[in-house]
């Protein structure tokens, strides 16, 4: 992005202050030369910091050797790039996400994405049917919403991999009911990372406090539901979970797949049943080498590892100290 302005005969230099949406404007100093028109270029790093959508706010101050001469405030409508470029890592190519604006621009759910910096979400529509690799890169996504949500992802497919993300803030679950295949009323799951996990979740951390909506079920720190064939590995929950509905777990509200080397370190409290430190409800599933140190409370079917086990439920090399 190039910003141009007319030269002032009295100016020795110019200060260009650019509002990138942070705590303070960034300042560029442009030395006055003989050209009639002055120019300043924003670096790609500065452009990536712009949190607005299509408006750049800036001021130009002309300066002589002793004092400021004049200040001119301007606004410009600009076309900002959808993302921060691409990066090749091995056989995978990642679209780079630097800020919340980039994150909200995700529309192609088959592409791979990589988070480059911590971001805060003040509004968010959870991604549904994600089918790529999301590389969190050890960065943090903070929820600061005034609205309910399902989590970062509403659902992922069998080929999806979500890894290396930390979630902070507060999550209020979205109440979304539907009639299940058995004809009974059911609710869409809610979690810090993936509401309904069909793929792999690896090395993710939830620090966000999660509150389930009234009567909702399938609430988990990492996943609301871990589906058949899906895996959650080396992921940890530190965010307290409170709900009035059943099927609440520190790692997953429901587990139909595999949970491996995970841990819950927070309170899991429900006013109904099927409440567990790792999984609230487990059915034809496996939990290996996982632990719970959090307080678990329910009116029935509450357990340190799994609140309720049905079918061929395997729990191996796990411990509870909650």
N, C-alpha and C positions, 0 to 999 in steps of 0.2 A: 504494500500500500504506500503510495507516494502522496504527500501533502505539499501543495504548492501555494505560494503567496507572493505579492509584489514587494519589491525591494524598497526600503526606506533609506533616503540619502544620509540621514543622520545616524543610522544604526551601525554599531560596531559588531553586534552579534544579535542572535535571536534565541529566545527560550520557547520551546514548544512543549506545552504540558498536555498530556494525553490521559484522559480518564479511561482506564482499562477495566474499571469495575472493582478494583481492589480498595485497600484502605486509604491509599493516597495516590494522586496522579504521578505518572512517570514523567521525567523531564529530559528532553533532548536539547543540547546546546548546538546551535548551527552558526558557524562563523560567517560573517558577512564578506562576500567577495564582490566582484564587479558585476556579476550577472544581474539583469533586471529582475528576473523571477527567482525566488528562493525555493528550495526543495528540501524535504526531510523524508527519509524512508523508514518505515516501521519494519523491524526484523520479524521473522516468522515466530520467534519466541514471544514478542510483544503482541502480535496478532492473536496468537493462541490464548493469551490472557484475557482478551476481550470477552466479557461475559454477556454483553447485550446481543441482540439479534442482528440488526442491520443499521445501527446508528453509532457513529464515532463522535465523541464529544472532545473538543480540544480548544486550547487558547494559545495565541501567538503573542509574545511580548518582545517588542524591539528594545534593544539595550544599547546605550552608548558607553563610553568608557567609564562614566561616573554614575549613571542612574538609569532607571527604567523610564522609557519614553511613552509607551502606550501599550495597552492590552486590548486584544481583540478576541472575543469569544465566538466560537463557531461550532456548528453541528453539520455533519455530513452523512448522507445516506450511502452506505457502502454494501457491497456483496462480500460477505465473509465466507471463507472456505468451510465446507461442511465438517471436515475433519482436519487433523494436523499432519496429514500425509500418510505414508505407508512405510513399513519396515519388514525386511526379510529376515526370518530366523529359522535356519535349517530349511526344511521343505515347506514351511508355512509362511505365508505373508499376512501381516497384521495391519489393519487400519488403526491409526493412532488416535487416542482420545486424551485430550489435554484438559478439558473443562466440562462443566455441565451442559453447555451448549452443544458441544460435540456429542456427548452421551445421548442427548435427546434427539439427535439427528439419526440415530440408528434406525434404519428401516429394512435393510437387507439382512435377514436373520440367518443367512447361510454363510456370511463372511466371518472371518476371525478378527477380533478386536483386542487392543492392548491399551490398558490404562497407563498414562504417563505421569499423572499427578493426582493428588487427593482432590476429591470433588464433594460439594455439598448440593443435595437435591432439595429445592423448595417446592417443586412440583414434579410429578412423575407418573407415567403410565407404564406399568410393569410389562416387560417384554414377554410376548407369548409365542410359543413354538420355536424358541431359539435352537439352531441346529449347527452352530459353529464352535470355535474355541474362543472362550473369553479369558484372556490372560490379565488377571488383576495386578500382576507385577509388584505385589506387596503393598499396594496403595489402599487408601481408605475411602469408602463412600459413606457419607454422613446423611442420614435422613433428617430433614428439618421441614416436615410437611404439616400443612393444616388440613389434611384430608387422609382418609383411610387408603391403604395400599395392600397389595399381595406380597410385596418384597421387590427385590431387583428384577427377578424373573418370575413371571406368572407360571411359565412351564418351559421345559426343555425336552428335546427329543432324545432318542437312544444314541445318536452320534455326537451329542453336545458334550463339551468339557468346559466346566467353569472352575477356575483355580486361582489361588493366591490373592483372594479379596478379603479385606476386613470391613465390616459394617458397624457403624456407630449411630447414635441418636436414639430416636423413639419411633416405634412402629405401632400404629393402630390398625388392626386387621380390617380388611374390607369384608362386609357381610354380603355374600353372594350365594344364594341358595338355588338349588335345582332339584329336579326329580331324578333319582338314581336309577340304574338298570333294574334294581329290585322293586322299583315303584315307591320307595321311601324318600322323604325329603333329605337332602344332603347339602353340604356346604363346600365351597371351594377353599383349598388350603391357603395358609399364610405362613411366611417364614422370613428370616433375615436375608437369605441368599436366593433360594429357588422355592417357590410355593409347591410346584409339582415337578419333581425331578425324575426325568426319564433317562438321563445319561450319567455323567460322572461329575462329582463335586470333590475337589482335591485341595487340601491345605487352605481352607477358608475359616474365618473367625467371625462370629457374631458377638458384638458387644452391646447391641441395641436392646433396650427393653421392649418387649412385645406384649401388647394387650389384645386379646381376642375379642372380636365383636360378640354381642349378646347371642348366646346359644350356638355360635359357630364352633366347628370342630376342625381337626387336622392342623394344629398349631405347633410349629417347631422352630428352634433357633437357627438351624441350617436349612432344613427342608420341611415343608408341611406334610408332604407325602413323598416317600422314596419308593418308586414304582418297581414292579417286577423287572429284573435285569439291570436295575440302576445301582450305582455305588456311591457311597459317601466315605471318603478316606481322609485320615489325618486332619480332621476339622474339629473345631472346639467352640463351645458356647459359653459366654460369660454374661449374657443378658438375661435378666429375670423375665419369666413368662407367667402371665396371669390371664386366665380365661374362665368363663362360666360354662364352657362346653367341654365335651370329652375329647380324647385322643390328643393329648399334649405331651411333647417330649423335648428334652434339651437339644437333641440332635435332629430328630424327626418325629412329627406327630404320629405318623403311620409309617411302618417299615414293611415293604413287600420285597425288598431287595437285599443288599449287603451294606453293613456299616462296619468299617474297619479302622482300628487305631484312632478312635474319636473320644472326646471327653466333654462332660458337662460340669461346669463349676458355678452354676447359678440356681436360684429358686425356680421350681416348676410347680405352679399352684393352679388347681382347677376345682371348681365346686361340684364337679361330677366325676366320672370314672375314666379308666384307661389313661393313667398318668405315669410317666416314667422319666428317669434321669437321662436315658439315651433315647428310647422310643416309647411313646404312649401305648401304641397298639402294634403288635408284630404278628404277621401271618405268612407262613411258608417263607421265612426270611432268616437271615444270619446276622449276628452281631459278634465280632471278634476283637479281642484285645482292646477293649474300651472300658472307661471308668466313669463313675459319677461321684462327685463330692458335694453336690448341691442338695438342698432341702426339697423333698418331693411330697406333695400333699394332694389327696383326692378323696372323694367320698367312698370309693371302692375301686378295686383293681389298680392299686398304686404300687410301683416298685422302683427300686434303685436303678435297675438297668432297663427293664421293660414292664410297663404296667399290666399288660395283658398279652398273652401268647396264645396263638391259635395255629392249628395245622402243624407242619414240621418246622417248629421254631427252634433255631440253634443259637445258643449263647455259649461262647467259649473264651476262656482266659480273660474274664472281665471281673471288675470289683466295684463294690459300692461302699462309700464312706460318708454318705449323706445322712 
